[in-house]
Every structure is written in C-alpha cells, then in structure tokens.
Amino acid sequence: MRLPSILCSAALLGPLAAGAADLQVSVADGPAGPAQLYVAVYDSAERYAAGQSMASQSLPLREGGAQLAFIGLPAGRYALKVYADENGNGKLDTNLLGLPVERYGFSRDARGDRGAPDFEAVAVPLDADQRITIHLR
C-alpha cells in the first residue's frame, strides 16, 4: 500500500524539481574593511516595490567580495538588492538627502535615476542555473 503513495509523491515533486534552478551570486567592489553583506531576492514588481523579499541572506564580506547561492528557485524573473553594512547597525545608512552612504548594488548592475531602479531594470530571468555578478558602488 505504501508504494503507490510514494510513486504519487514522486510524480508530484518531479515537475516542481524540473522547473527549479540555482542562482549563483558574486558580489564585488565592497569595502576592504569588515562589513556584513545583506542580499534580498524579489520575485515580482509588487514585492520589490513594497520591500517584501521572498528570500534573503546575510554573510560577511571577505576582502570586498562574497559568493552565495539561492538554490532551487522556481523558473521566473528575480530582482536582487544588495548592501554592505559597514558600521554594523543592520541597515543601509543614508545622508540627510536620503542618499546611501554605504555601498549598495542591484542585479544587472542597474542604476536608478532618483532612487532605486525599478523591477524591470533589475529583473534577471531564471529558467536554468545561472551566475551573476553585482558590483557595489
């Protein structure tokens, strides 16, 4: 009796696993000194605009760079926001005008005109394993 339920479960998981991909991310041009890197992944324009990431990671930068991966993401389009917390307060610090004073970046190395670039400018299509590099500025 257990064999049919196992086969049924495997059949259901098979199509999901087939559509999953890994996103390998390299971050470069970070500060030489100690800093914590924060990386957020967004799977839609609405979630991106609202700052509601679907996945995130935090890790120490080593000599201004880092390597990380998001494993098993469903096929789709993803936007990444990254910043280096250089003073250890857990947030991206800005000046009085609201401009960042710590290093940050976006997927596709996109730049905004007067703020963060929109989802379309940063979205990375993912339908197979992929590697991207984000340069901090």
N, CA, C and O of each residue as an XYZ file, in Angstrom:
548
protein
N       0.812     -1.202      0.000
C       0.000      0.000      0.000
C       0.860      1.273      0.000
O       0.429      2.305     -0.514
N       2.016      1.211      0.546
C       2.848      2.407      0.584
C       3.457      2.751     -0.771
O       3.670      3.926     -1.067
N       3.731      1.773     -1.576
C       4.358      2.025     -2.866
C       3.567      3.003     -3.730
O       4.175      3.925     -4.274
N       2.262      2.863     -3.889
C       1.537      3.831     -4.713
C       1.625      5.255     -4.171
O       1.735      6.195     -4.958
N       1.580      5.445     -2.849
C       1.657      6.804     -2.316
C       3.044      7.391     -2.534
O       3.170      8.595     -2.757
N       4.081      6.574     -2.476
C       5.429      7.064     -2.743
C       5.550      7.469     -4.211
O       6.106      8.523     -4.522
N       5.033      6.636     -5.108
C       5.092      6.964     -6.526
C       4.296      8.224     -6.830
O       4.719      9.050     -7.638
N       3.171      8.371     -6.200
C       2.341      9.557     -6.402
C       3.104     10.799     -5.937
O       3.111     11.812     -6.637
N       3.744     10.736     -4.769
C       4.518     11.867     -4.262
C       5.664     12.201     -5.193
O       5.917     13.375     -5.465
N       6.364     11.186     -5.689
C       7.482     11.430     -6.601
C       6.983     12.060     -7.894
O       7.642     12.938     -8.451
N       5.823     11.618     -8.377
C       5.272     12.187     -9.603
C       4.897     13.652     -9.407
O       5.063     14.464    -10.317
N       4.400     13.985     -8.238
C       4.049     15.369     -7.959
C       5.277     16.244     -7.809
O       5.268     17.396     -8.243
N       6.339     15.721     -7.201
C       7.541     16.511     -6.991
C       8.391     16.629     -8.241
O       9.124     17.605     -8.396
N       8.308     15.661     -9.131
C       9.127     15.672    -10.336
C       9.011     16.950    -11.141
O      10.033     17.566    -11.441
N       7.804     17.379    -11.508
C       7.669     18.603    -12.298
C       8.166     19.836    -11.553
O       8.707     20.750    -12.176
N       7.996     19.882    -10.248
C       8.482     21.029     -9.489
C       9.991     21.089     -9.511
O      10.571     22.158     -9.704
N      10.636     19.947     -9.314
C      12.089     19.915     -9.299
C      12.647     20.267    -10.672
O      13.697     20.902    -10.771
N      11.951     19.858    -11.731
C      12.432     20.119    -13.082
C      12.431     21.619    -13.387
O      13.258     22.068    -14.180
N      11.542     22.405    -12.793
C      11.468     23.836    -13.044
C      12.314     24.665    -12.108
O      12.300     25.893    -12.192
N      13.053     24.023    -11.214
C      13.860     24.747    -10.237
C      15.256     25.007    -10.790
O      15.799     24.205    -11.549
N      15.822     26.139    -10.396
C      17.171     26.499    -10.839
C      17.908     27.160     -9.683
O      17.299     27.661     -8.738
N      19.225     27.150     -9.780
C      20.068     27.779     -8.769
C      20.602     29.098     -9.314
O      21.022     29.185    -10.467
N      20.578     30.115     -8.469
C      21.125     31.416     -8.829
C      22.387     31.640     -8.000
O      22.316     31.862     -6.791
N      23.544     31.581     -8.664
C      24.836     31.816     -8.022
C      25.139     33.308     -8.131
O      25.062     33.882     -9.218
N      25.481     33.935     -7.010
C      25.696     35.378     -6.982
C      27.109     35.675     -6.483
O      27.526     35.179     -5.436
N      27.834     36.483     -7.241
C      29.123     37.024     -6.815
C      28.921     38.502     -6.550
O      28.283     39.198     -7.341
N      29.458     38.982     -5.447
C      29.399     40.403     -5.122
C      30.825     40.919     -5.093
O      31.695     40.324     -4.457
N      31.062     42.027     -5.783
C      32.406     42.586     -5.906
C      32.395     44.070     -5.549
O      31.341     44.700     -5.463
N      33.579     44.603     -5.347
C      33.804     46.028     -5.103
C      33.249     46.506     -3.767
O      32.851     47.663     -3.632
N      33.224     45.625     -2.795
C      32.812     46.013     -1.452
C      33.946     46.687     -0.708
O      35.064     46.766     -1.217
N      33.670     47.172      0.487
C      34.711     47.829      1.272
C      35.804     46.833      1.664
O      35.535     45.647      1.854
N      37.037     47.326      1.783
C      38.160     46.472      2.164
C      38.076     46.063      3.631
O      38.535     44.985      4.008
N      37.489     46.923      4.451
C      37.355     46.632      5.876
C      36.191     45.703      6.156
O      35.461     45.317      5.243
N      36.019     45.344      7.415
C      34.929     44.430      7.766
C      33.552     45.031      7.470
O      33.297     46.206      7.733
N      32.679     44.196      6.920
C      31.305     44.607      6.623
C      30.452     43.363      6.496
O      30.931     42.299      6.102
N      29.188     43.510      6.833
C      28.212     42.432      6.667
C      27.424     42.711      5.393
O      26.939     43.823      5.187
N      27.298     41.700      4.544
C      26.577     41.837      3.295
C      25.152     41.347      3.482
O      24.929     40.279      4.051
N      24.191     42.122      3.006
C      22.786     41.747      3.028
C      22.297     41.649      1.589
O      22.485     42.573      0.797
N      21.668     40.523      1.255
C      21.179     40.279     -0.097
C      19.708     39.882     -0.009
O      19.352     38.966      0.733
N      18.864     40.564     -0.758
C      17.432     40.255     -0.781
C      17.012     39.934     -2.210
O      17.461     40.576     -3.160
N      16.140     38.926     -2.352
C      15.634     38.488     -3.656
C      14.129     38.745     -3.704
O      13.402     38.438     -2.759
N      13.682     39.312     -4.815
C      12.276     39.633     -5.019
C      11.778     38.923     -6.269
O      12.475     38.883     -7.283
N      10.572     38.362     -6.199
C      10.045     37.592     -7.318
C       8.922     38.290     -8.081
O       8.309     37.687     -8.962
N       8.646     39.546     -7.759
C       7.633     40.299     -8.507
C       7.861     41.792     -8.324
O       8.507     42.222     -7.368
N       7.326     42.572     -9.249
C       7.446     44.025     -9.167
C       6.750     44.557     -7.920
O       7.224     45.504     -7.293
N       5.626     43.945     -7.566
C       4.873     44.405     -6.396
C       5.664     44.174     -5.104
O       5.758     45.065     -4.259
N       6.220     42.998     -4.962
C       7.007     42.691     -3.758
C       8.286     43.531     -3.717
O       8.719     43.956     -2.646
N       8.880     43.764     -4.873
C      10.086     44.596     -4.959
C       9.779     46.017     -4.487
O      10.514     46.578     -3.674
N       8.690     46.593     -4.998
C       8.310     47.959     -4.624
C       7.967     48.066     -3.146
O       8.222     49.096     -2.521
N       7.384     46.995     -2.577
C       6.992     47.004     -1.168
C       8.133     46.609     -0.232
O       7.986     46.690      0.987
N       9.269     46.183     -0.790
C      10.393     45.762      0.050
C      10.148     44.433      0.748
O      10.697     44.189      1.822
N       9.328     43.571      0.152
C       8.996     42.272      0.736
C       9.733     41.168     -0.013
O       9.224     40.621     -0.992
N      10.932     40.846      0.453
C      11.736     39.842     -0.233
C      11.141     38.456     -0.058
O      10.489     38.171      0.947
N      11.371     37.593     -1.045
C      10.928     36.203     -0.952
C      12.028     35.333     -0.378
O      11.767     34.219      0.074
N      13.266     35.833     -0.390
C      14.404     35.128      0.194
C      15.487     36.163      0.483
O      15.554     37.206     -0.167
N      16.324     35.863      1.455
C      17.424     36.774      1.766
C      18.553     35.996      2.421
O      18.359     34.898      2.941
N      19.730     36.589      2.382
C      20.906     36.029      3.042
C      21.752     37.168      3.582
O      21.725     38.286      3.067
N      22.493     36.866      4.615
C      23.446     37.800      5.188
C      24.733     37.033      5.454
O      24.705     35.927      5.994
N      25.856     37.621      5.073
C      27.140     36.974      5.290
C      28.235     38.024      5.323
O      28.056     39.119      4.789
N      29.373     37.708      5.945
C      30.462     38.681      5.979
C      31.137     38.819      4.620
O      31.331     37.837      3.904
N      31.488     40.041      4.282
C      32.298     40.282      3.094
C      33.735     39.910      3.428
O      34.200     40.156      4.541
N      34.428     39.327      2.483
C      35.837     38.964      2.631
C      36.623     39.689      1.550
O      36.436     39.431      0.361
N      37.494     40.589      1.961
C      38.321     41.350      1.014
C      37.467     42.011     -0.066
O      37.844     42.032     -1.238
N      36.321     42.547      0.334
C      35.462     43.291     -0.572
C      34.570     42.459     -1.471
O      33.921     43.009     -2.361
N      34.517     41.140     -1.267
C      33.694     40.311     -2.129
C      33.014     39.187     -1.380
O      33.315     38.927     -0.215
N      32.095     38.524     -2.060
C      31.381     37.390     -1.468
C      30.796     36.532     -2.578
O      30.565     36.999     -3.693
N      30.564     35.276     -2.251
C      29.911     34.319     -3.138
C      28.754     33.705     -2.349
O      28.922     33.342     -1.185
N      27.597     33.590     -2.970
C      26.465     32.967     -2.315
C      25.563     32.373     -3.370
O      25.757     32.600     -4.565
N      24.569     31.606     -2.930
C      23.663     30.957     -3.883
C      22.267     30.894     -3.299
O      22.076     30.746     -2.092
N      21.300     31.009     -4.191
C      19.906     30.754     -3.874
C      19.545     29.500     -4.651
O      19.525     29.506     -5.882
N      19.263     28.432     -3.932
C      19.107     27.102     -4.505
C      17.626     26.767     -4.715
O      16.787     27.044     -3.858
N      17.327     26.173     -5.858
C      16.000     25.641     -6.114
C      14.913     26.673     -6.329
O      13.764     26.446     -5.952
N      15.254     27.803     -6.929
C      14.229     28.819     -7.215
C      13.368     28.365     -8.389
O      13.890     27.813     -9.357
N      12.070     28.587     -8.317
C      11.217     28.272     -9.470
C      11.598     29.155    -10.657
O      12.078     30.273    -10.472
N      11.388     28.664    -11.848
C      11.647     29.477    -13.034
C      10.846     30.770    -12.929
O       9.702     30.766    -12.473
N      11.454     31.874    -13.352
C      10.782     33.165    -13.278
C      11.776     34.292    -13.430
O      12.873     34.101    -13.955
N      11.385     35.479    -12.966
C      12.249     36.660    -13.002
C      12.473     37.125    -11.581
O      11.550     37.164    -10.768
N      13.717     37.478    -11.294
C      14.098     37.848     -9.938
C      14.918     39.128     -9.932
O      15.728     39.367    -10.828
N      14.698     39.943     -8.917
C      15.460     41.166     -8.704
C      16.212     41.035     -7.392
O      15.670     40.531     -6.408
N      17.468     41.489     -7.375
C      18.273     41.425     -6.155
C      18.701     42.819     -5.738
O      19.119     43.631     -6.563
N      18.588     43.082     -4.440
C      19.111     44.290     -3.816
C      20.190     43.836     -2.841
O      20.011     42.856     -2.117
N      21.311     44.554     -2.826
C      22.450     44.181     -2.004
C      23.008     45.430     -1.344
O      23.063     46.491     -1.965
N      23.424     45.307     -0.082
C      24.184     46.405      0.523
C      25.175     45.858      1.530
O      24.997     44.782      2.100
N      26.233     46.646      1.730
C      27.291     46.299      2.683
C      27.112     47.173      3.922
O      27.263     48.393      3.858
N      26.794     46.545      5.036
C      26.631     47.267      6.303
C      28.020     47.442      6.917
O      28.554     46.540      7.562
N      28.579     48.614      6.699
C      29.953     48.865      7.120
C      30.079     49.233      8.596
O      31.160     49.087      9.167
N      29.009     49.704      9.226
C      29.105     50.096     10.633
C      28.384     49.140     11.575
O      28.312     49.392     12.778
N      27.854     48.055     11.043
C      27.273     47.008     11.884
C      25.937     47.317     12.527
O      25.577     46.683     13.518
N      25.183     48.282     11.987
C      23.895     48.600     12.608
C      22.716     47.880     11.951
O      21.569     48.106     12.335
N      22.983     47.014     10.961
C      21.936     46.202     10.355
C      21.040     46.909      9.364
O      19.964     46.405      9.044
N      21.456     48.073      8.865
C      20.645     48.781      7.875
C      21.548     49.553      6.926
O      22.722     49.787      7.210
N      20.973     49.942      5.791
C      21.670     50.778      4.821
C      21.521     52.225      5.278
O      20.416     52.768      5.281
N      22.614     52.837      5.657
C      22.572     54.209      6.146
C      22.522     55.201      4.988
O      23.114     54.978      3.932
N      21.808     56.290      5.207
C      21.685     57.347      4.200
C      22.022     58.696      4.826
O      22.022     58.844      6.048
N      22.309     59.678      3.973
C      22.575     61.032      4.448
C      21.264     61.808      4.579
O      20.186     61.232      4.432
N      21.349     63.093      4.849
C      20.151     63.916      5.036
C      19.272     63.983      3.779
O      18.066     64.207      3.879
N      19.864     63.793      2.617
C      19.102     63.814      1.364
C      18.521     62.444      1.019
O      17.816     62.301      0.020
N      18.814     61.443      1.840
C      18.319     60.096      1.591
C      19.206     59.269      0.675
O      18.822     58.177      0.254
N      20.389     59.783      0.366
C      21.321     59.050     -0.485
C      22.146     58.081      0.352
O      22.579     58.443      1.446
N      22.373     56.878     -0.119
C      23.146     55.893      0.651
C      24.570     56.366      0.917
O      25.211     56.960      0.050
N      25.055     56.098      2.122
C      26.441     56.393      2.481
C      27.242     55.094      2.648
O      28.443     55.125      2.918
N      26.562     53.959      2.483
C      27.235     52.661      2.487
C      27.070     52.073      1.086
O      26.179     52.471      0.335
N      27.935     51.125      0.748
C      27.919     50.569     -0.599
C      26.701     49.679     -0.820
O      26.268     48.957      0.078
N      26.161     49.747     -2.030
C      24.948     49.008     -2.380
C      25.001     48.639     -3.860
O      25.853     49.132     -4.599
N      24.102     47.784     -4.281
C      24.020     47.418     -5.688
C      22.738     46.667     -5.984
O      21.986     46.305     -5.079
N      22.501     46.438     -7.268
C      21.313     45.752     -7.742
C      21.721     44.739     -8.807
O      22.773     44.871     -9.433
N      20.885     43.738     -9.003
C      21.135     42.808    -10.097
C      21.182     43.592    -11.408
O      20.568     44.649    -11.552
N      21.936     43.030    -12.357
C      22.190     43.656    -13.660
C      22.952     44.970    -13.507
O      23.033     45.748    -14.457
N      23.515     45.228    -12.315
C      24.238     46.474    -12.022
C      23.427     47.699    -12.427
O      23.980     48.714    -12.849
N      22.115     47.589    -12.293
C      21.206     48.672    -12.676
C      21.374     49.872    -11.747
O      21.752     49.732    -10.584
N      21.088     51.027    -12.279
C      21.129     52.274    -11.509
C      19.794     52.988    -11.658
O      19.181     52.972    -12.725
N      19.359     53.606    -10.585
C      18.135     54.384    -10.629
C      18.429     55.831    -10.960
O      19.563     56.291    -10.828
N      17.408     56.542    -11.389
C      17.575     57.955    -11.718
C      17.549     58.801    -10.447
O      18.466     59.582    -10.194
N      16.512     58.643     -9.664
C      16.400     59.371     -8.393
C      15.884     58.423     -7.331
O      14.842     58.653     -6.718
N      16.614     57.383     -7.133
C      16.216     56.332     -6.207
C      16.574     54.985     -6.795
O      17.339     54.888     -7.755
N      16.016     53.962     -6.212
C      16.306     52.605     -6.678
C      15.735     52.392     -8.080
O      14.671     52.922     -8.400
N      16.430     51.624     -8.917
C      15.873     51.300    -10.230
C      14.615     50.454    -10.077
O      14.431     49.797     -9.053
N      13.752     50.466    -11.086
C      12.524     49.689    -10.990
C      12.791     48.206    -11.263
O      13.881     47.827    -11.693
N      11.800     47.394    -11.010
C      11.917     45.944    -11.139
C      12.362     45.542    -12.540
O      13.209     44.661    -12.689
N      11.807     46.172    -13.561
C      12.146     45.816    -14.942
C      13.629     46.032    -15.221
O      14.226     45.277    -15.989
N      14.229     47.041    -14.615
C      15.650     47.336    -14.843
C      16.570     46.324    -14.169
O      17.694     46.110    -14.624
N      16.107     45.705    -13.097
C      16.977     44.796    -12.339
C      16.619     43.322    -12.510
O      17.391     42.456    -12.099
N      15.471     43.018    -13.105
C      14.991     41.637    -13.182
C      15.917     40.756    -14.016
O      16.337     41.116    -15.116
N      16.215     39.597    -13.455
C      17.063     38.598    -14.099
C      16.185     37.383    -14.407
O      15.594     36.810    -13.492
N      16.088     36.980    -15.682
C      15.314     35.772    -15.987
C      16.074     34.540    -15.506
O      17.295     34.457    -15.639
N      15.337     33.589    -14.946
C      15.962     32.370    -14.429
C      15.120     31.181    -14.868
O      14.012     30.978    -14.371
N      15.647     30.403    -15.795
C      14.980     29.168    -16.201
C      15.952     27.994    -16.184
O      15.566     26.854    -16.439
N      17.217     28.284    -15.880
C      18.254     27.274    -15.708
C      19.284     27.864    -14.748
O      19.281     29.070    -14.501
N      20.155     27.029    -14.212
C      21.181     27.535    -13.307
C      21.910     28.703    -13.955
O      22.221     28.680    -15.146
N      22.178     29.726    -13.143
C      22.788     30.938    -13.682
C      23.720     31.561    -12.655
O      23.519     31.429    -11.448
N      24.743     32.242    -13.156
C      25.674     33.003    -12.330
C      25.559     34.487    -12.703
O      25.523     34.844    -13.880
N      25.501     35.337    -11.679
C      25.505     36.783    -11.929
C      26.515     37.428    -10.996
O      26.873     36.866     -9.961
N      26.972     38.619    -11.378
C      27.866     39.410    -10.539
C      27.212     40.754    -10.292
O      26.665     41.370    -11.207
N      27.274     41.201     -9.054
C      26.762     42.512     -8.669
C      27.940     43.317     -8.139
O      28.646     42.876     -7.232
N      28.146     44.494     -8.710
C      29.224     45.387     -8.267
C      28.623     46.438     -7.332
O      27.653     47.111     -7.680
N      29.204     46.568     -6.157
C      28.740     47.576     -5.203
C      29.313     48.926     -5.596
O      30.397     49.014     -6.172
N      28.571     49.972     -5.277
C      29.047     51.335     -5.529
C      28.779     52.204     -4.334
O      29.107     53.391     -4.348
